[in-house]
Structures are given as C-alpha cells and as structure tokens.
Amino acid sequence: MDKFSKTLTITGKEQNAVNEKVDALTVLASKLSTKELKKLAHVVANDPVKTALAKKYLGV
C-alpha cells in the first residue's frame, strides 16, 4: 500500500497530549477502512447519544 503524508494541526494543552491523540488517530486509520472512519466521524459529529453510549462502554 502506498504511503502519503498530510500536514494537520491538532490542539492540546501539552505536547504529550497531542502526541497521544496522533498515536490514537494513527491506530484508527490503520485498523479501520475509509468507509468505517467516515461513519465513525459522522456518528461522533452528529449523534451525541451514540457517542455518549460508546464513551460509557469504553469507560471514558
């Protein structure tokens, strides 16, 4: 599979927190398909009930 790079800005209180976000996003991008990522983003952006349930299930 080809590799591409993209520049993006992620906000956080500390560099360590931003690094952790990038690491988590990298795992999601490598394990989920484009369709799955788009659906996940849609749910997080538009369905607070499902997002709250997922957070509760994850213990966060």
ABEGO torsion letter per residue (X at the ends): XBBBBBBBBBBBABAAAAAAAAAAAAAAAAABBAAAAAAAAAAAAABAAAAAAAAAAAGX
